[in-house]
Amino acid sequence: MARPVVEVSGLSRTFTVRKETVSALRDVTFTLHEGEVVGLLGSNGAGKTTLTKILSALLLPTGGSARILGHDVVRHPRQVRERIGVIFGGETGLYDRLTGRENIRFFAMLNGVRRRQITERIAAALDEVGLTGAADRPVETYSKGMRQRLHIAIGTVHRPRVLLLDEPTIGLDPIEAERLRTAIGRLRDDGVSVLLTSHYLLDVERLADRVLVLADGTISGNMTTGEFARAAGYRAVVTVRARGKVPSELTDGGVGVLVDGIVEDDDVWSARLRVQDWGPTSFAHLSRVLSDADVLDVDVAPVRLEDVYATLDLGGRR
Ligand SMILES: Nc1ncnc2c1ncn2[C@@H]1O[C@H](COP(=O)(O)OP(=O)(O)OP(=O)(O)O)[C@@H](O)[C@H]1O
């Protein structure tokens, strides 16, 4: 059995605002093992950011404990920060006027990388995320994908054993998102443990071994990723837009295909179909019922976590 690297036990955090107390986390207990990638899911306000901040020793818990490689987040914050990398998605947190290399240097120094190792570590981090060629350009000239890869380089330059990733692929085009998933997969293969917050099931499916569901500040689910995806009951949503009459067979659905709704507007109709599994049966059904339709476009979207929440009623919205 791989050794535990993150041990969270009975963790809680309350906030008091104008005499009202909000429980952001309540009695949260879980363990993350070496080389394990765990998806942390939960709707807005579920407590994900609060948990991430406590684990990276940026916020104190009000109860319970959290340890990173044996170091308590309250008693040994410096040791915790040296062992943990935090990567937030989006545009924030970079110095635009500085180059990519200078940005990494700044954060490497903050996270305790020794002076004599720093040049070599920065070069390696740039190389790992494919930014060596752009390293000496100001960050304001970077694309979204490049900025996101720079976030990864910054979060990993001090070689943390645990990574906390918050929405890492947000706003990226599919190619950049895939490149990022590959980079995260490589870190996992090197034995780094990852706690991944994402609303995209594709990220979680590709990378996570296990899924933790936070609802209203408590863990309401702890299961393998496969179990979680199967619980939704379908794999993708296909939206078909076509001209003319709605094929009668389409409205009934078919083996592996459920009809969510059909909207007709003048001569054009649009159907939303849930595909339970991609395979010959569902492909054959769709191509048969659409064979005579004047199809304008087809959009295929993988199942999103929000859809799974809706199906399982895991929302826990405040
Ligand atoms: N500094 C704070 N002061 C008061 N309440 C707070 C504070 N930080 C968080 N909360 C509350 O704690 C709860 C959990 O918030 P948190 O930001 O951890 O949720 P989240 O799951 O990260 O949400 P999101 O997906 O929207 O980022 C919310 O009700 C929030 O309003």
Ligand as a Chemical Component Dictionary entry (heavy atoms), coordinates in Angstrom:
data_LIG
# 
_chem_comp.id                   LIG 
_chem_comp.type                 NON-POLYMER 
_chem_comp.pdbx_formal_charge   0 
_chem_comp.three_letter_code    LIG 
# 
loop_
_chem_comp_atom.comp_id 
_chem_comp_atom.atom_id 
_chem_comp_atom.alt_atom_id 
_chem_comp_atom.type_symbol 
_chem_comp_atom.charge 
_chem_comp_atom.model_Cartn_x 
_chem_comp_atom.model_Cartn_y 
_chem_comp_atom.model_Cartn_z 
_chem_comp_atom.pdbx_ordinal 
LIG N1  N1  N 0 -13.560 34.547 4.285  1  
LIG C1  C1  C 0 -14.817 34.100 4.387  2  
LIG N2  N2  N 0 -15.715 34.755 5.163  3  
LIG C2  C2  C 0 -16.976 34.298 5.288  4  
LIG N3  N3  N 0 -17.476 33.219 4.655  5  
LIG C3  C3  C 0 -16.634 32.542 3.863  6  
LIG C4  C4  C 0 -15.270 32.937 3.662  7  
LIG N4  N4  N 0 -14.679 32.058 2.820  8  
LIG C5  C5  C 0 -15.631 31.154 2.486  9  
LIG N5  N5  N 0 -16.798 31.433 3.111  10 
LIG C6  C6  C 0 -18.047 30.661 3.007  11 
LIG O1  O1  O 0 -17.743 29.285 3.181  12 
LIG C7  C7  C 0 -18.492 28.480 2.287  13 
LIG C8  C8  C 0 -17.547 27.639 1.422  14 
LIG O2  O2  O 0 -16.848 28.495 0.531  15 
LIG P1  P1  P 0 -15.713 27.982 -0.487 16 
LIG O3  O3  O 0 -15.166 29.208 -1.178 17 
LIG O4  O4  O 0 -14.741 27.126 0.240  18 
LIG O5  O5  O 0 -16.568 27.099 -1.508 19 
LIG P2  P2  P 0 -16.126 26.488 -2.926 20 
LIG O6  O6  O 0 -16.584 25.086 -2.929 21 
LIG O7  O7  O 0 -14.693 26.748 -3.195 22 
LIG O8  O8  O 0 -17.010 27.350 -3.931 23 
LIG P3  P3  P 0 -16.712 27.776 -5.477 24 
LIG O9  O9  O 0 -16.892 26.549 -6.309 25 
LIG O10 O10 O 0 -17.795 28.790 -5.719 26 
LIG O11 O11 O 0 -15.343 28.359 -5.531 27 
LIG C9  C9  C 0 -19.371 29.433 1.491  28 
LIG O12 O12 O 0 -20.638 29.498 2.114  29 
LIG C10 C10 C 0 -18.661 30.773 1.624  30 
LIG O13 O13 O 0 -19.584 31.824 1.552  31 
# 
loop_
_chem_comp_bond.comp_id 
_chem_comp_bond.atom_id_1 
_chem_comp_bond.atom_id_2 
_chem_comp_bond.value_order 
_chem_comp_bond.pdbx_ordinal 
LIG N1  C1  SING 1  
LIG C1  N2  SING 2  
LIG C1  C4  DOUB 3  
LIG N2  C2  DOUB 4  
LIG C2  N3  SING 5  
LIG N3  C3  DOUB 6  
LIG C3  C4  SING 7  
LIG C3  N5  SING 8  
LIG C4  N4  SING 9  
LIG N4  C5  DOUB 10 
LIG C5  N5  SING 11 
LIG N5  C6  SING 12 
LIG C6  O1  SING 13 
LIG C6  C10 SING 14 
LIG O1  C7  SING 15 
LIG C7  C8  SING 16 
LIG C7  C9  SING 17 
LIG C8  O2  SING 18 
LIG O2  P1  SING 19 
LIG P1  O3  DOUB 20 
LIG P1  O4  SING 21 
LIG P1  O5  SING 22 
LIG O5  P2  SING 23 
LIG P2  O6  DOUB 24 
LIG P2  O7  SING 25 
LIG P2  O8  SING 26 
LIG O8  P3  SING 27 
LIG P3  O9  DOUB 28 
LIG P3  O10 SING 29 
LIG P3  O11 SING 30 
LIG C9  O12 SING 31 
LIG C9  C10 SING 32 
LIG C10 O13 SING 33 
# 
